[in-house]
């Protein structure tokens, strides 16, 4: 199963293409409307607008053999702790070896933004990011199918 933190996810078409190639079902989870899919392997889940509702929904269900796609570091940490394979939309893999550092860097960035030391601009999503994501997702899907 592939779970997608779908609000503002820039790689939904790529996810569907890779999932189809690997015959893995996809669940897109969001707080707002998603375009319906005719593909029976794709499920859309709309959760309440509550804070972290989509994250909570995914974290409750993801586990070993699942792939989770999210840019949200706390959600990535929760899913890694449950044994899921996790990647961000730029192809960055989150695992037990790096989730602690990713969390620390996220917290540092939040602190710097709060104190005015940083404006917190995110880098633009590039073709290189999309390519790295496709490669990473394909690799994680193969690992998930072996699990």
N, C-alpha and C positions, 0 to 999 in steps of 0.2 A: 504494500500500500504506500502511496505517496500522499503526504499531507502538505498542503500549501497554505501558508499564511498569506492569503490572497489580496488583502488590502494593499494597494500600491505596489504589487509585485510586478516588476517589469518584464518577467520572462515566462508568463503563462503560456503563450503559444509554443515555446521551446519545451516546456514541461510536458505538454500534451503530446508533442511529437515523439519525445524520448520514451514516455510512458507507453505509447502505442507500440513502439518498436519492441519494448520489453514485455508487453502484455500485462502491465501493472495498473491496477485501478488508481484513480486520482480523486482526492477529496479537496476541493477548494473551499476554504473557510474564510468568511469575511463578515464585517459588521454592516455592510451595505450591499446593495444589489450586485449580482454577477450576471453576466450574459449566459443564458441557459445553453447547455450543450446537448446535442442529439446523441452523442456517444454514450452508450450504456456503461462504459467504464469510468465516466466522469460524474461525480456527485458534487452539487453545490450545497453548502451549508451556510445559512445566514444566521448569525448569533445576535443576541441583544447588543445594543450600543454600549453596554456596560464596559468599564475600564478593564482591559485585558480579557474580555470575554472570548475572543477568537483564540488567544493564546491558551487560555484555560481549557477550551474545548480540545485543542490539538494535544496539549500536554497530558490530558486525561486518557487519551487513546493511543498515542504513539508508543512504540516499544521496539524490542529486537525484531529485525527484519523489515522495519519501516524506514522510509526516507522522509525527512522533513525539510522543507524549504522555507527559510525565514531569514530576514535581516535583523530580527529582534534577538539580541544576545541573551537576555534572561530566558526567553522561550527556548533558545538553542540549548542553554544550560540545563533546563528542566528535561528536555528530550534526550540529550546526551546521557544524563543520569539514569534514564530509563532504558538505555541501550539502543536508541534509534540512531540512524546515520543522518547527519545534519549538514546542510550546506546553505550558504547565503546566495543571493541572486548574482553575485560576482564570481561564484565558484569557490569561495572561501569555505573550507571544511572546518566544522567545529567538532572537536572530539575531546576525550578525557585529557589528552596531552596539552591542549591549548585553550580550553574553555575558561580556566582560571585567569589566564593572561587577558583573554578577550573581555572578560567581565571587569577586570581591573582597569583596562584601557577605556572601556565604556564609562565606568564610574569617574575616572580622571577627566575624561572629556566633558561629562556632565558638570563636574565641579568647576572646570575652567570656564564653561559657558555661564554658569551661575555667578561667578565672580567677575565676569566681564573680560577675562584674560583671552578668551577665544570667542569668535562669533559663530563657530560651529557649522560652517558651510560644508556640505557634502560634495564630494567629487562627482562630476557628471558620469552617467552610465555610458560606457564605451562599447564599441564592437569587440574589443579585446576582452572586456568583462563578459560579454555574451558568449564568446567562444570558450573562455575558461569555464563558464557555467555549464555549457553543453558537455564539455569533456568530463567535468566533475560529476555531473548528474548521471551520465552514462556509466561511469565507473561505480558510483554508489548503487545504481540499479542492479548492476551485475552482482555486487556484494550482497545486496538485499535478497536477491533470488537464490543465492547460495546458502543464506542463513536458514 
